[in-house]
């Protein structure tokens, strides 16, 4: 399970993406394509597994051992 500080950091990154004008694309029930914060034109699949657990395909998420 994600630590609270990691969850807050993820939320801050999400706000940064949205504040640039980029918007997640809904591709299914609780599945989104989210623009990369650092690579133009790259999108990552983000999925809600349950009400409190999300996954992401980005390297940042994987290298922080959050999956």
C-alpha positions, -999 to +999 in steps of 0.1 A: +000+000+000+012+035-007+025+057+021+007+090+027+036+111+015+038+091-017+001+096-023+004+133-017+034+135-041+014+117-068-015+141-062+008+171-066+021+156-099-014+152-111-022+188-104+009+199-122-001+180-153-036+194-152-024+229-145-004+228-178-037+222-196-031+185-202-062+163-195-064+126-188-083+107-214-110+083-201-105+049-219-126+026-197-142+022-163-116+037-139-089+035-166-072+067-180-044+077-203-025+105-185+000+127-203+036+124-192+048+153-171+083+152-187+079+136-222+058+154-248+034+132-266+038+103-242+008+090-222+006+063-195-022+041-185-035+048-150-060+024-135-080+023-103-078-012-089-100-005-059-112+027-041-078+034-026-052+017-049-041+030-083-015+017-107+005+035-134+027+023-162+052+052-159+088+045-149+086+069-119+058+047-105+077+015-112+111+026-098+096+038-066+084+002-061+048+012-058+036-018-077 
